[in-house]
Amino acid sequence: MVPAFVVALVLVVVAPGLESAFHTPKSVVLAVGLVVALPVVVRRWRMLPLLPLGFVAAVSVSATWSDSWSAPSTSVLLLGGLTVATWKLFELEPERVAKVLAPALVVVCGLVVLQSLGVFTFGATGRMARSSTLGNPDFVASVVGVLGWLMFPLARRWLPMLVLVTGALVVTQSFASLAALGLSALFVVVHPSMRSKRLMLAVGAVLVLALVSVGVTGRSLERSARGRWYLTQVALPHVVEAPVFGLGPGALELHWPQWELELWTKRCGEDAACVAAHPDFEFNGLQRHLHDDWLELLIEVGVPGVLSMAFVLISALGRSWRASSPFVGAALVSFVTRGFFDFPLHRPADWAALAVVLSIGATERRASVWYERS
């Protein structure tokens, strides 16, 4: 039960007095959870999976080799990789895990819904006030969109909670949720085990997607897409600079001012009026992350780091497709998809959610038995 309780605590812990009020306490809880897990690691060290350890090694080598890396980014990537590797040694009982995580999800989703009504906004305004205990509405949608699938078998008994999860996805107004939820729902609908329920599931998926679409109607999809494309244009030319070791975890933020200057110089030369008149000028400014985790990882930790994590997820998805239930696979599809629009691999809460999903997927037979019984 250690991983389940750690994830539950990571989801809700906040320390308002810190400079990084959301990520830092969650990283501390994750680190303490790894320490608590050491007895299991010592006893079963021969069973440690190689691919997550390969990711940890790639991050370590990148940070050691590079002269432009940041300690916060490196620590989150290392904590995440070690969590995934360690927690696969636990034989997680999916039903118990779901019941432990359910109250934490209720807190997260309930708070973000209240914040959408103007309650407990912590001084923030507009959409950014809907941050719950995770710091940002997109971060809320990311975690809820993954762990919500693990709660699906509780639907008959805990239907209000699933309604609350849907409500949270609606009020966060996250465009990435449409892609992540849509593809994960498609995974469930086309899964071989769902042949007799496809029509019902398809209708339900369309209804939920319609509700989430209503939530994002107040935002401009075109503007959001242009902003993401601008970030990609700034970073993409630098993929080839260090393809093996990467430029170092956190290097994107350190190099961003120079990269952005290079883009504008290429477009406008020394003409400041040209820069100010360009439609992309509104997106100009320092960025900590690329809003495309896979491209950011490629730049920062190189090809070995990206491939090792990609193979972890691909192998888990393969097991989920062959399993007799689709929900672990749906959670993974949601995580992978959001990685193309967001940066979940740079947040401790998302790493914790991914680790527990992968751990349950490693005991897919137990998960399938529970899902079928439910």
Stockholm file with secondary structure:
# STOCKHOLM 1.0

chainA/1-374         MVPAFVVALVLVVVAPGLESAFHTPKSVVLAVGLVVALPVVVRRWRMLPLLPLGFVAAVSVSATWSDSWSAPSTSVLLLGGLTVATWKLFELEPERVAKVLAPALVVVCGLVVLQSLGVFTFGATGRMARSSTLGNPDFVASVVGVLGWLMFPLARRWLPMLVLVTGALVVTQSFASLAALGLSALFVVVHPSMRSKRLMLAVGAVLVLALVSVGVTGRSLERSARGRWYLTQVALPHVVEAPVFGLGPGALELHWPQWELELWTKRCGEDAACVAAHPDFEFNGLQRHLHDDWLELLIEVGVPGVLSMAFVLISALGRSWRASSPFVGAALVSFVTRGFFDFPLHRPADWAALAVVLSIGATERRASVWYERS
#=GR chainA/1-374 SS CHHHHHHHHHHHCCCTTSTTTTHHHHHHHHHHHHHHTHHHHHHTGGGCCHHHHHHHHHHHHHHHHCSSCCHHHHHHHHHHHHHHHHHTTSCCCHHHHHHHHHHHHHHHHHHHHHHHTTSSCTTCCGGGGCCTTTTSHHHHHHHHHHHHHHTGGGTTTCHHHHHHHHHHHHHTTCHHHHHHHHHHHHHHHHSGGGGGGHHHHHHHHHHHHHHHHHHTTTSCHHHHHHHHHHHHHHHGGGGGGSTTTCSCTTHHHHHHHHHHHHHHHHHHTTCHHHHHHSGGGGGCSCCSCCSCHHHHHHHHHHHHHHHHHHHHHHHHHHHHHHSSCCHHHHHHHHHHHHTTTSCGGGCHHHHHHHHHHHHHHHTHHHHHHHHHHC
#=GC SS_cons         CHHHHHHHHHHHCCCTTSTTTTHHHHHHHHHHHHHHTHHHHHHTGGGCCHHHHHHHHHHHHHHHHCSSCCHHHHHHHHHHHHHHHHHTTSCCCHHHHHHHHHHHHHHHHHHHHHHHTTSSCTTCCGGGGCCTTTTSHHHHHHHHHHHHHHTGGGTTTCHHHHHHHHHHHHHTTCHHHHHHHHHHHHHHHHSGGGGGGHHHHHHHHHHHHHHHHHHTTTSCHHHHHHHHHHHHHHHGGGGGGSTTTCSCTTHHHHHHHHHHHHHHHHHHTTCHHHHHHSGGGGGCSCCSCCSCHHHHHHHHHHHHHHHHHHHHHHHHHHHHHHSSCCHHHHHHHHHHHHTTTSCGGGCHHHHHHHHHHHHHHHTHHHHHHHHHHC
//
